[in-house]
Amino acid sequence: MKSMWRMIYPFALLFLMGGVMAADDITKTYEFEGIHSIKIVTKKGNVEFRSGDQKNLVVSLRNELEHPDELIPKINSTGGVLIFHEEFKNESQTGNVFWTFILPKDPLELDIESIECTSGSGKIALYGINSRTLDFTSAVGEISLTGGRAEKIDLTTSTALISVEGFEIIKKADIVSTTNDIRISLPHLPAKMFSAVSTLGEIILEVPSFGSDFDLTMEKKANKGEIVSPFSCMDKEIRHSNDENNAKEYCFIKQGKGGPKIELATSTGKIVISTSE
């Protein structure tokens, strides 16, 4: 189906061309047809993805900036790909911006092929969406996935919490929060790889069962950090560097043929594995 967009609010042309919004235009809604991939870049906007009963992708804007007309979003919809950039006349803004993407729900197949979302200071949240790939990055905003599934996910933030609750990861996950916690609750492990890295924060991985076939590596500083796991290390290794304070301690556990591969790494934080076995 040919990709096209239709706005359910006046002044669509101004928005698409990067025109300014009137100060009283606080809430707007847009509709896009034939979208299979989304690429979003926001500077401070909070982004939320949900599923709905409608036939097309609906995007809702709630503009709570002190000067709403400073927001200049730019949208390009081509070949089924929605490309979205959040721009401002003045980078110094007071207030919040909220973008909600409501995707049509397909009960049998994927709701969307891929979502890429990059935010400066905004939060990124996804609820009940089935996608092939998810790639979320936020400098200081929280990232959360609740329900839904994806073959592959990449979640990265510098200073904020990352949480995944009841989300099914089919093949692979790469998750990084440099200074904050990573809290993951999964129905089962991915088939190929799960990697979580937090230098200072806690890494909490909850899964009903690891099964009888997995390859687990846990890493922390040799003289700091903590590991809490139902599994005993089959092999331990201390790797030294030029600075003795930066020596790393590795715990290796391998069952069966050694797949999937699970890597959990912290420096001075804590790694916690919890199962119902």
HELIX and SHEET records of a PDB file:
HELIX    1   1 ALA A   12  LEU A   16  1                                   5    
HELIX    2   2 PRO A   68  GLU A   70  5                                   3    
HELIX    3   3 GLU A  244  ASN A  246  5                                   3    
SHEET    1   A12 MET A   4  MET A   7  0                                        
SHEET    2   A12 THR A  27  GLU A  33 -1                                        
SHEET    3   A12 LEU A  57  LEU A  65 -1                                        
SHEET    4   A12 GLY A  95  PRO A 104 -1                                        
SHEET    5   A12 ASN A  46  GLY A  52  1                                        
SHEET    6   A12 ILE A 124  TYR A 127  1                                        
SHEET    7   A12 ILE A 143  THR A 146  1                                        
SHEET    8   A12 ILE A 162  GLU A 165  1                                        
SHEET    9   A12 ILE A 182  SER A 185  1                                        
SHEET   10   A12 GLU A 202  GLU A 206  1                                        
SHEET   11   A12 LYS A 270  SER A 274  1                                        
SHEET   12   A12 GLU A 226  VAL A 228  1                                        
SHEET    1   B12 LEU A  71  THR A  78  0                                        
SHEET    2   B12 VAL A  81  PHE A  88 -1                                        
SHEET    3   B12 SER A  37  THR A  42  1                                        
SHEET    4   B12 ILE A 112  SER A 119  1                                        
SHEET    5   B12 ASN A 130  SER A 138  1                                        
SHEET    6   B12 ARG A 149  THR A 157  1                                        
SHEET    7   B12 GLU A 168  SER A 177  1                                        
SHEET    8   B12 MET A 193  SER A 198  1                                        
SHEET    9   B12 LYS A 261  THR A 266  1                                        
SHEET   10   B12 PHE A 214  LYS A 221  1                                        
SHEET   11   B12 LYS A 248  GLN A 255 -1                                        
SHEET   12   B12 ASP A 235  ARG A 239 -1                                        
END                                                                             
